[in-house]
């Protein structure tokens, strides 16, 4: 993972047309350990979380010094809570919540999910976490209480998988007021050749 200063600003380095080997080594910082899958800045922009094959790495954004390494296997997705006190992440087909103050993992109950991409969403107040299940034949959205890890609700899509149709989950998002939960899914008609 590389950190480039002033991207998109006046006098910035045109990264798409420059190789790292051609840059002044003082103009960028290389961070990470193992294979890097994802990066996310905290809401206050003070910490960078890096998802890697060795776990989660937290970096101070003032100097990109390593603050903490939370070991886990193949962390491939990260989402900060709105207040920056927790990280939701996926590892080994499970969604986990990391409380950064206590440095403990809050287990989420009743899950057998395969998390892909941006399929996790915090409610605006950070009290709920929603995720879509990309492997459930019927398609489902799960909502957990983030303090306890308890499953609050499993919501199935209006159209279930039926002969000639397939549903693929794409994403989930809370409205800014926390009242609505939008779910994107693909509904495909499958027809047999004549």
Secondary structure as the mmCIF struct_conf table of DSSP 4:
data_model
#
loop_
_struct_conf.conf_type_id
_struct_conf.id
_struct_conf.beg_label_comp_id
_struct_conf.beg_label_asym_id
_struct_conf.beg_label_seq_id
_struct_conf.end_label_comp_id
_struct_conf.end_label_asym_id
_struct_conf.end_label_seq_id
STRN STRN1 UNK A 2 UNK A 4
TURN_TY1_P TURN_TY1_P1 UNK A 5 UNK A 8
BEND BEND1 UNK A 9 UNK A 9
TURN_TY1_P TURN_TY1_P2 UNK A 10 UNK A 11
HELX_RH_3T_P HELX_RH_3T_P1 UNK A 15 UNK A 17
HELX_RH_3T_P HELX_RH_3T_P2 UNK A 20 UNK A 22
BEND BEND2 UNK A 23 UNK A 23
HELX_RH_3T_P HELX_RH_3T_P3 UNK A 25 UNK A 27
STRN STRN2 UNK A 28 UNK A 30
BEND BEND3 UNK A 33 UNK A 34
STRN STRN3 UNK A 36 UNK A 41
TURN_TY1_P TURN_TY1_P3 UNK A 43 UNK A 44
BEND BEND4 UNK A 45 UNK A 46
STRN STRN4 UNK A 47 UNK A 52
TURN_TY1_P TURN_TY1_P4 UNK A 53 UNK A 54
STRN STRN5 UNK A 55 UNK A 60
TURN_TY1_P TURN_TY1_P5 UNK A 61 UNK A 63
STRN STRN6 UNK A 66 UNK A 71
BEND BEND5 UNK A 73 UNK A 73
STRN STRN7 UNK A 75 UNK A 80
TURN_TY1_P TURN_TY1_P6 UNK A 82 UNK A 83
BEND BEND6 UNK A 84 UNK A 85
STRN STRN8 UNK A 86 UNK A 91
TURN_TY1_P TURN_TY1_P7 UNK A 92 UNK A 93
STRN STRN9 UNK A 94 UNK A 99
TURN_TY1_P TURN_TY1_P8 UNK A 100 UNK A 103
STRN STRN10 UNK A 104 UNK A 106
HELX_LH_PP_P HELX_LH_PP_P1 UNK A 107 UNK A 108
BEND BEND7 UNK A 109 UNK A 110
TURN_TY1_P TURN_TY1_P9 UNK A 117 UNK A 118
STRN STRN11 UNK A 120 UNK A 122
TURN_TY1_P TURN_TY1_P10 UNK A 124 UNK A 125
BEND BEND8 UNK A 126 UNK A 127
STRN STRN12 UNK A 128 UNK A 133
BEND BEND9 UNK A 134 UNK A 135
TURN_TY1_P TURN_TY1_P11 UNK A 137 UNK A 138
STRN STRN13 UNK A 140 UNK A 145
TURN_TY1_P TURN_TY1_P12 UNK A 146 UNK A 148
STRN STRN14 UNK A 151 UNK A 156
BEND BEND10 UNK A 158 UNK A 159
TURN_TY1_P TURN_TY1_P13 UNK A 163 UNK A 164
STRN STRN15 UNK A 165 UNK A 174
TURN_TY1_P TURN_TY1_P14 UNK A 176 UNK A 177
BEND BEND11 UNK A 178 UNK A 179
STRN STRN16 UNK A 181 UNK A 189
#
